[in-house]
Amino acid sequence: MAQLSTKIKLYVNKEIDFLKDVKLQENSDGKGVFIAEWNLDIPKPTIAQLDAFEAQAIAYEQLQNILNNRRMAYPSIADQLDMLYWDKVNGTENWLNSIESVKNKFPK
């Protein structure tokens, strides 16, 4: 199940400040997270409207997870630049192999 915040982002179709624009709350009553405050110029969505974004939200969250995993697995930019330099000097493909292994480990 996708997060409510993701469905709201898709409904609004822009980045949201969840400390100012929309405030979510969870009362530990078993009912889950809900919209506690809506400070946007568009109408507050119904549950049915947000549920219509479920499949799209799941796909978005899966992609974000892949991108975050890749971000954490890539070598630092300094290390990548060093690899590129030495690849050029030595005629090797260490940088390409490094990047390719991360992409293969976390495919889109």
MOQUIQUI-V217955 format. One record per helix or strand of 3 or more residues. SS is the DSSP state (helix for helix, strand for strand). FROM is the first residue (numbers start at 1). LEN is the number of residues. Records with the same first field share a line. If there is no record, write none. Layout:
SS=FROM-LEN + FROM-LEN
This chain:
helix=4-9 + 47-5 + 54-20 + 77-14 + 94-12
strand=22-5 + 33-6
